[in-house]
Amino acid sequence: MSHSVMADTKVIHAGELLVVPGKAPLTKQTVVIKDGEIIAVKKGFVEVNKISVDATLIDLSDKFVMPGLMDMHVHLQMELGPNNVSDTVKLSDADVAMKSVHYAKTTLLSGFTTVRDLLSEPEQMYALRDGVEKGWIEGPRIIAAAGVTITGGHLDADGMAPDILAMKSPKTICDGPYECRKATREAIKYGADAIKVASTGGVLSDTDTGTGQQMTDLELKEIVETAHGLGRKVASHAHATAGINAALRAGVDSVEHGSYADKETIKLFKQTGAYLVPTLLAGATVVEMAETSDFMSTPIKAKAIRVGPDMLANFEKSYKAGVKIAFGTDSGVSKHGINAQEAVLMHQAGMPTSDILKSATVNAADLIDMSDKLGTIEVGKYADIIAIDTSPLDNIEALLDIGFVMKDGVVYKQQ
């Protein structure tokens, strides 16, 4: 049957409606959706037959309704655990892709309708992204990043036999500015929506190379200029102060983790307009694993126990100083589907609930240059809408149990 005969019009009656996160919610509102887009937001509960004869009513008149949540730092192909190393050699590329399909659906059903995947096996991740876009797979909208890193850096392969290392090392390894220019172009040629660099070492690299600056200023600058020239944004994994500041001076669009910020860092964040993506959940997760499990190597455990608490203190300091925050969890380090735990940690660190919701909607949309289509419930935006029994503005833990999920006008969950 053709679309003209069966026009896909849905009408939501929202008890409380957070039209623009950061502003006060409205009560008793009607949202009209046609072919996946919001076409009207009206006061009161407008009768369905007054809107369209074949419209479907979705009754959320006793719910809190808001834009879909967005997570700016996920890894949909993995979940940290004791089998990670053996999976590297046991699972085929196709197995990895199938696993990511499962994690994508889990993420969507938890209320996260858009994510930025910051490094996975590129070919499989681009296939997942495109499969979701085409409607073949149920998952969040995916902005897929490729990693550009130095030999032996945080995003390189590590902790395996030399011949396996040779097989598993990314194609976009670079040393020196010219190689980094080529690697960035290569990553974008093969389908990257964004570029991820590691300006410092990382907690989960199986090597005791620390968390200090590892990429040079010139390498970082070359990557950022090349990516920006090709219309792509750059996210930098960064823990140590020197590495954060070098990434910000190079012009990155977001800093992931940002564990050891100083006064200079805050100044650079404000000058450049870059976002901090705090990933407090990753910090909390690795500390717990280091203390209660025995699958981590000694260097990883030591780094985890040191860095986890520091991330929290830095987030509090950065937020209070006025740094822009975009919501991100590093899910894949933590389990997929519990992404909203990040919001609870942000609140415990002193961020008001209204600002947390804004970080996961309005700010996230800005970071991925999609403010014209995402982040609010306004005419012309994609119909990415979630609903909760109680208001997360009153109790942020309400986000842990989202009962209704719509993405692009399609309902994926309704309790």
Buried (B, 14 or more C-beta within 10 A) or exposed (E): EEEEEEEBBBBBBBBBBBBBBBEEBBEBBBBBBBEBBBBEBBEEBBEBEEBBEEBEBBEBBEBBBBBBBBBBBBBBBBBBEEEBBEBBEEBEEEEBBEBBBEBBBBBBBBBBBBBBBBBBBBEBBBBBBBBBEEEEBBBBBBBBBBBBBBEBBBBBBBBBEEEBEEEBBBEBBBBEBEBBBBBBBBBBEEBBBBBBBBBBBBBBBBBEBBBBBBBBBBBBBBBBBBBBEBEBBBBBBBBBBBBBBBBBBBBBBBBBBBBBBBEBBBEBBBEBEBBBBBBBBBBBBBBEBBEEEEEBBEBBBBBBBBBBEBBBEBBBBBBEBEBBBBBBBBBBBBBBBBBBBBBBBBBEBEBEBBBBBBBBBBBBBBBBBBBEBBBBBEEEBBBBBBBBEEBBBEBBBBBBEBBBBBBBBBBBBEE
